[in-house]
Amino acid sequence: MAHFAKISETNEVLRVDVVNDSDILNADGVEDESVGQAYLETHSNWPAHLWIQTSYNTHRNAHNSGDNTKALRGNSAATGYTWDEDDQIFWPPKPYASWIKDLTTAYWKSPIGDAPALTTEQESQNTADTHAWYYAWNEANTTWDLTDALA
């Protein structure tokens, strides 16, 4: 089964439809996105150029099979995602205003990078159920703040 994202004129993903493989094959029997787009335009009354093929098995530029040559368009499209035509990536909603696109992972990252790693002491306290340390993003200060979920 093939998956296609129906997008708006402003590139917002409105929904994702499933199409039979046989409906996206060209005359040579090869899967062809444009054939699927034409099929969807005919059967949905939505312009062909606003249907973009997506891979249900792709997330953060990786394919579930482990064969990343099969990864398609960064992420599996979902309602509320945005289609980035220039980079050919479906982007999930931006988690924080300050976060930026990471084209390598097809995901958002903080402007200062990943959260720091917990210390060995913090990790041992987490396993002892005395604390639940983790780093939470603080948008107001654009910092990673050490937080204890059990406090």
Secondary structure, 3 states (H helix, E strand, C coil): CEEEEEECCCCEEEEEEEECHHHHECCCCCECHHHHHHHHHHHHCCCHHHEEEECCCEECCEECCCCHHHCCCCCCCCCCCEEECCCCEEECCCCCCCCEEECCCCEEECCCCCCCCCCHHHHHHHHCCCCCEEEEEECCCCEEEEEECCC
